[in-house]
């Protein structure tokens, strides 16, 4: 049996949707419907949050707030957020379903973990409605986590640890120092740290780079390295234990974590370790 009790994965940018593109498409279109332009980098800045908090963070950007005021004649209110969320739910459901392809190597990585007796959970900034197309699409591709905790199903979302703790409770997995969180956004790593889990950031497939698989593969090694350096730095800044390029490299980190657990070490307290790649 493995020393690791459970792995809890994020969804978009981690196991599905290389580049975490669906939320950008849905947010852009939803705000455009309100007559407000929101840049992709602003949307990506808050990726990983529950979607309501994500909308509020975008509206709280001074430039976006000014555009809203100019377009509407008043500052945004909670009632405006409610209206945006009503429009965002179906937009996200559609975009997320369209971008539900598993990241290469995800199914194999999860299968290898299960063979060692590791339980598999998941958390997401998507609501349960937004996940209705993703869950069956992922299942047909061989990925069926034992537990999925969605935004709004705990009192707070990331960076609070509550979704991870809820997943652990349903998995009957403890102690936290024998569980692992895998995420493509720094806020998800913060949640993992706050929960007391080992944390693994995925840097090439996620929000930080923000490119689909074909666009990423088209870059040469020098261009890829340039794109990865600031993403790795962002994970280091929030204290990720490890970073890997994608979930396909998961076994590299799990081997080191198992050795650390067996040696009596705990998550956190050391510099981020980059595995399978050197950002030259």
N, C-alpha and C positions, 0 to 999 in steps of 0.2 A: 504494500500500500504506500501511496505517496505521503510525504510529510505535509503537503498542501491539502487542506480540507476542501477549499472551494475557490473558483475563479469567477469573478463577477465582471462581465464585459459591458461596456457601453455598446451602442448600436451604430449609428451613422458615423462613418469615418474610421470605425474600429473593426466591425465585422461585416458591415454592408456599406454601400454608397462610397466608393473610393473618392476621396476629395470632399466628402460631406457637402454635396451639392444641393440636395433637396431643400434644406431650410433656406438657402440663399434664393433659390428660384421662387419659393412660396412667399417669403418675406418681401422680396422685390415686387412681386405682382400684387400682393395684398396692400402694401403701402401706395403703390401706383394707383390702385383703385380708390384711394383716399386723396389722390392728387398730390402725393408727396414722394419725392425722389429720395431713395436711401441707397448709398453706395455699398457695394459688396463688402468692402473692408470694414465698414461700420457693422454690418450684419454679422460678419465673422468674428468681430471683437468680443462678442458676448455668447459665442457658440458654446453649447453644453448646458446652459441654464434651462430651466423649465421655460416653456415658450411664452407664458404670460410675463414672467420676469424679463425674458429676452426682449419682448415688445416694449416694456417699460424702460429698459436700459437704452434701447434705441431712441425712444422719444425723449429721454433725458439728455441725449447728446445736444449741446447748445445749437449746432447748425440745424439739426433735424427739428428741434423745438421751435426754432425761428421760422423754418419753412412751414411748419404746422400753423403757427400763429398768423403768418402772412396769408396762408390759404384759407384758414377757417375764421380768422378774425378774433381768436381767443386762444389761450393756452390749452393744451390737452388736459383731459380729466379722466378719472377712472371709468366714467361712462364711455368715453372714447376708446379706452383700452378694451372694454367689454365688446364694443362694436367691431374693433379690429380683430379680436379673438374669434368672434363669430364667423368672420370672413376667412380667417387664417386656418381654422380647423379643416374645412374641406380642401383648401389649397394645399395644406401640408399633407393631408391624406393622399391626395392625388400625386403630388411631387414625390413623396416618400415611397409610394408604391412603384412609381416609374423608376426610381433609383434604388431598387431593392436587391440588386445583384450582390451576392456575397463577394467580399474582397478575396482575391486569389489566395489560397492556402488556409482560409478561415475554417472551413469544414474539417480539413485534415488536422489542423491544430487542436480543435475542440475534441475530435475523435481520439487523438492521442492522449489528451488529458483525461478523458473519460476512461480509457483503458487502464489508467493508473488509479482509478477509483476517485478521481477528483470530481466534485459536484460543480455544476455549471449554472450560474445565475446571470441576470442581466438587469441593467437600469438604463433609463433614457430620459432625455428632456422632452420627448414627445408624449402627448397624452395618449390614453388608451384608444381614442378614436383615430388618432393619427397613425397608430400602429396596426389598424385593422387589415390593411393590405400587406404590410411587411411580414407579419407573423406567418401567414400561410405561404408567402413567397419564399421566405427563408427556409421553412420546413421542407418545401419541395427541393431545395438545394442541399439539404442535409444538416441544417442547423436548427435545433429545437432546444433552447435552454430550459432547464427545469423550472425556472422562475423568471418572470419579467415584471419589474416594478416601473410604473410609468409616472410622468410628471402629474402632480395633483393627488397622488395616492399616499403621500406623506405630508406632514405639516409644513415642511420646507424642502426645497430642492437643493441642488448643488450650489455652493460648496458645503452645505450642511451634510452630515454623514447619514442622514436618516434613511435614504433610499437603499444605501448599501447595508445598513443594519437590518432593514426590513427584509432584504433579500437573504441575508445571513440567517435571520430568524426562520424564514420559510424553508431554507435549505437545511436547517438544524446544523449549521456550520459554525464552529468556534474552536479555539479562541481567535480573535481578530488577527493575531500575529501569525496565524497559519492559513490566512486567506489573502487573496490577491485581487486588486482592482486594475483593470486594463481600460485605458481611455485615450482618446485623441485630442482632448482639450485640457488645458491647465486647470480649469475649474473642476474637472472631474478628478484630476490628480489631487487637488486640494481636498476634495471630498474623501478620497481614499486615505489621505494622511490624517484627516480629522477623525476618520473611522478606526484608525489604527491598523490598516491593512498595508501589505506590500503594494507598491504602485509601479505600474509599467505604462509609459507613454509611447504611443505609436506616432511616428513623426512624418512618414512619407505619405501615408494613405489618408491622413486626416485633415482637419480644418486649417492647421497652420500653413501647410503648403497650398491646399485648396485647389488642387488640379485633379481632373479625372485620370483614370489609369492610362489611357492612351496618350494624353498630353504629358504626363509624367514620364512615361517610357520614351517619349520623343526627345527628351532632354539628354544631353551628354553628361558624363560623370562630373565635369567641372560645374555645369549649371545645376545639377542636382545637389552637389555639395553646398553651393551658394544658397540654395533655397532651404536646405536643412539646417544650416548653422543657426539662424535666429530661432527656429522652431525648437531645436535642442536646448538653446539658451533659455527659452521660455519655460520648458519643463524643469530645467535645472533650478530656475528661480523659485519654483513652487515646491521643490524638494522631491521630485520623482526619484524613486530608487533606481529605476532603469529606463532607458529608452531603446526602442527597436524600430526598424523601418516600418514594418507592418506586422499584423498578427501571424503571418507566415513564419516569422522569426521567433514566435512565442517560446518555443522549447529552449532557446538559448537562455532566456531570462529565468524560466522555471527551474532549470538545472541549477543555476546559481542560488536561487531562492531556497530550494530544497537543501542545498549544502549549508546555507546560512541558518536555516531552521534547525537542522541537525546539530549545528555547532552552538545552538542556544542564542543566536543573535536575533534582533528584533528590527522591524522596519524603521526607516528614517535614521537621521543622525549622521549620514555619510553623503559624500558628493554623488551626484547622478552618474551612473555607469552606462556608457554607450556600448551596446552589444551588436556585433555583426556589421559594424560600419564605423569608419573613422572620418569625422568632419574635417578634412584637411583644408 
